[in-house]
Amino acid sequence: MAKAIDGGDSALVVVVGAGGCGMVAALAAAESGARVLLVEKTDIPGGNTALTTSLVVAGSRYQRDEGIEDDPEAFIADITRRNGGQASPGLVKLMAQQGAPVLEWLADRTGIEFTVAQGASGHSQRRAHGCGGGWAFVRELISTVTKHPNIEIRWSTPVRSLILDSSGAAIGIQTEKGVITAGKVILATGGFGANKDMVAHYIPKADGIPYRGHPGVEGDSVRMGLEAGGVVANMDSFLPYPTYFRPLQLPMPQPLIHNGAILVGENGGRFVDETRYPSGPGATMLDMPGKCAYEIFDARIRQEVASELAPVIARQAFVTGSSSDELAAKLGIDPKGLSQSIEEYNAAASGGTDQFGRTPQALLSAPFYGAQVWVSLYNTQGGLRVNENGQALKADGTTIPNLYAGGDASEGISGPGATGYLPGNGTLTAIVLGKVAGEHAARSLQD
Ligand SMILES: Cc1cc2nc3c(=O)[nH]c(=O)nc-3n(C[C@H](O)[C@H](O)[C@H](O)COP(=O)(O)OP(=O)(O)OC[C@H]3O[C@@H](n4cnc5c(N)ncnc54)[C@H](O)[C@@H]3O)c2cc1C
């Protein structure tokens, strides 16, 4: 049974937030010998981590079992191609090198069984690892954390602020229910997608677009870290999911695009290589009228994506046309533009690359299907600057004593803006920074 901790003390590691980063940090600190208090705002674990599909790591035993050759250098090249080299090189290297060992450690400690999913946009190898969805991941993780004798969890306990001593070192937290003193504090409260004011301030282009993430993710770590003298980086970085059916609050499934769907604007014209998913189309749509577009596919694609499309079909989120003109009329877009887009796409499908650099795999042919789709905000990826131990940094590059941050609460590896997200990088950052921060915090308590 977990040991009760009253009031805390200087030998305690406090972890704020029971999402992926916080749970991994708690487990890593406890396994390194520390007593840990995990404090969560809501009454259930998971945060945005429970909403994920998969995460990416390079060079895992699961990849080797499938004969997939991959390594951190190839991963670094892919990350850098996507983010334009604008993220912290130290963090990029950390994620690429530590992703696979941390994933395997997690699997061994929790019993989570990962499999390698099909390829994801921007990755030169198959390296997305899933385990039946984010909730399955969270369920196994919390089960292990809950049973650990060194970890106590407090639910429904929002943390309001940090407590600092006169030198500026973190020595505890102020919760809604009182003060808890601690030797180390790890901030893992996720990003700030649910905080409309912060989104408007840091990402003006995303102001007002639908938010699809967890309601508890309100930027509390950023606020607390800044109050403690920390600095932030890449605050306008976020995951812009481009194909969200706003009226029914339903995402159109990603495999539509990978199986050949196209996106057009009101004029019926395409505007991007859709397979640079999700950030390529998402970032472009932020500048389009209504921040929306129209996703067009055909019967072959509908058939190939049938299982993922089932919720969309059940709720009739798209319309059908026996010709592109009929579909355009139903969607209220320009028919000439749409038929020209389909013609040009089909011309490239006979062995070429289209004007956006996409290589179509097959012809689009009638009957057609289409839905109006809106860009939505999944998670934010800017946050507190940290080093490779997860220690929170000041403007001069020195650390704030005893303070750590990880996951969406910290700067990620997507660089600035809306175009740098490489699929699967969000949860990767959560587990790797959670692991290194938890271990470093526990070991420095013993020094
Ligand atoms: C719909 C959706 C799909 C996604 N799909 C993927 C994907 O397939 N692959 C991928 O890599 N990434 C994906 N992401 C991004 C990914 O979810 C995040 O990058 C990752 O989960 C962040 O983990 P975290 O632990 O930092 O934060 P979270 O998992 O969000 O956890 C934060 C926790 O902190 C708690 N908290 C907040 N404030 C306080 C406070 N003051 N006191 C105490 N507790 C607090 C919250 O309640 C929450 O439980 C997706 C995001 C969304 C929204």
Ligand as a Chemical Component Dictionary entry (heavy atoms), coordinates in Angstrom:
data_LIG
# 
_chem_comp.id                   LIG 
_chem_comp.type                 NON-POLYMER 
_chem_comp.pdbx_formal_charge   0 
_chem_comp.three_letter_code    LIG 
# 
loop_
_chem_comp_atom.comp_id 
_chem_comp_atom.atom_id 
_chem_comp_atom.alt_atom_id 
_chem_comp_atom.type_symbol 
_chem_comp_atom.charge 
_chem_comp_atom.model_Cartn_x 
_chem_comp_atom.model_Cartn_y 
_chem_comp_atom.model_Cartn_z 
_chem_comp_atom.pdbx_ordinal 
LIG C1  C1  C 0 -6.669 14.768 -29.815 1  
LIG C2  C2  C 0 -5.176 14.690 -29.653 2  
LIG C3  C3  C 0 -4.471 13.698 -30.308 3  
LIG C4  C4  C 0 -3.079 13.621 -30.171 4  
LIG N1  N1  N 0 -2.421 12.607 -30.796 5  
LIG C5  C5  C 0 -1.094 12.462 -30.611 6  
LIG C6  C6  C 0 -0.417 11.322 -31.146 7  
LIG O1  O1  O 0 -1.025 10.428 -31.742 8  
LIG N2  N2  N 0 0.943  11.234 -30.927 9  
LIG C7  C7  C 0 1.637  12.189 -30.211 10 
LIG O2  O2  O 0 2.852  12.058 -30.034 11 
LIG N3  N3  N 0 1.008  13.267 -29.684 12 
LIG C8  C8  C 0 -0.332 13.412 -29.847 13 
LIG N4  N4  N 0 -0.980 14.463 -29.262 14 
LIG C9  C9  C 0 -0.182 15.355 -28.378 15 
LIG C10 C10 C 0 0.058  14.652 -27.013 16 
LIG O3  O3  O 0 -1.204 14.323 -26.480 17 
LIG C11 C11 C 0 0.806  15.532 -26.025 18 
LIG O4  O4  O 0 1.980  16.022 -26.597 19 
LIG C12 C12 C 0 1.208  14.750 -24.752 20 
LIG O5  O5  O 0 0.158  13.923 -24.335 21 
LIG C13 C13 C 0 1.571  15.696 -23.618 22 
LIG O6  O6  O 0 1.726  14.958 -22.410 23 
LIG P1  P1  P 0 1.900  15.734 -21.027 24 
LIG O7  O7  O 0 2.100  14.699 -19.999 25 
LIG O8  O8  O 0 2.920  16.800 -21.166 26 
LIG O9  O9  O 0 0.514  16.479 -20.782 27 
LIG P2  P2  P 0 -0.935 15.886 -20.567 28 
LIG O10 O10 O 0 -1.013 14.461 -20.957 29 
LIG O11 O11 O 0 -1.892 16.821 -21.197 30 
LIG O12 O12 O 0 -1.131 15.889 -18.966 31 
LIG C14 C14 C 0 -1.196 17.086 -18.211 32 
LIG C15 C15 C 0 -1.888 16.767 -16.880 33 
LIG O13 O13 O 0 -1.655 17.840 -15.962 34 
LIG C16 C16 C 0 -2.864 18.118 -15.254 35 
LIG N5  N5  N 0 -2.800 19.488 -14.732 36 
LIG C17 C17 C 0 -2.945 20.639 -15.439 37 
LIG N6  N6  N 0 -2.801 21.709 -14.613 38 
LIG C18 C18 C 0 -2.573 21.222 -13.365 39 
LIG C19 C19 C 0 -2.357 21.835 -12.104 40 
LIG N7  N7  N 0 -2.336 23.169 -11.939 41 
LIG N8  N8  N 0 -2.197 21.037 -11.001 42 
LIG C20 C20 C 0 -2.214 19.674 -11.129 43 
LIG N9  N9  N 0 -2.406 19.050 -12.314 44 
LIG C21 C21 C 0 -2.570 19.806 -13.436 45 
LIG C22 C22 C 0 -3.943 17.900 -16.306 46 
LIG O14 O14 O 0 -5.223 17.729 -15.712 47 
LIG C23 C23 C 0 -3.418 16.644 -17.019 48 
LIG O15 O15 O 0 -3.856 15.469 -16.376 49 
LIG C24 C24 C 0 -2.376 14.585 -29.376 50 
LIG C25 C25 C 0 -3.090 15.592 -28.721 51 
LIG C26 C26 C 0 -4.471 15.646 -28.845 52 
LIG C27 C27 C 0 -5.224 16.720 -28.113 53 
# 
loop_
_chem_comp_bond.comp_id 
_chem_comp_bond.atom_id_1 
_chem_comp_bond.atom_id_2 
_chem_comp_bond.value_order 
_chem_comp_bond.pdbx_ordinal 
LIG C1  C2  SING 1  
LIG C2  C3  SING 2  
LIG C2  C26 DOUB 3  
LIG C3  C4  DOUB 4  
LIG C4  N1  SING 5  
LIG C4  C24 SING 6  
LIG N1  C5  DOUB 7  
LIG C5  C6  SING 8  
LIG C5  C8  SING 9  
LIG C6  O1  DOUB 10 
LIG C6  N2  SING 11 
LIG N2  C7  SING 12 
LIG C7  O2  DOUB 13 
LIG C7  N3  SING 14 
LIG N3  C8  DOUB 15 
LIG C8  N4  SING 16 
LIG N4  C9  SING 17 
LIG N4  C24 SING 18 
LIG C9  C10 SING 19 
LIG C10 O3  SING 20 
LIG C10 C11 SING 21 
LIG C11 O4  SING 22 
LIG C11 C12 SING 23 
LIG C12 O5  SING 24 
LIG C12 C13 SING 25 
LIG C13 O6  SING 26 
LIG O6  P1  SING 27 
LIG P1  O7  DOUB 28 
LIG P1  O8  SING 29 
LIG P1  O9  SING 30 
LIG O9  P2  SING 31 
LIG P2  O10 DOUB 32 
LIG P2  O11 SING 33 
LIG P2  O12 SING 34 
LIG O12 C14 SING 35 
LIG C14 C15 SING 36 
LIG C15 O13 SING 37 
LIG C15 C23 SING 38 
LIG O13 C16 SING 39 
LIG C16 N5  SING 40 
LIG C16 C22 SING 41 
LIG N5  C17 SING 42 
LIG N5  C21 SING 43 
LIG C17 N6  DOUB 44 
LIG N6  C18 SING 45 
LIG C18 C19 SING 46 
LIG C18 C21 DOUB 47 
LIG C19 N7  SING 48 
LIG C19 N8  DOUB 49 
LIG N8  C20 SING 50 
LIG C20 N9  DOUB 51 
LIG N9  C21 SING 52 
LIG C22 O14 SING 53 
LIG C22 C23 SING 54 
LIG C23 O15 SING 55 
LIG C24 C25 DOUB 56 
LIG C25 C26 SING 57 
LIG C26 C27 SING 58 
# 
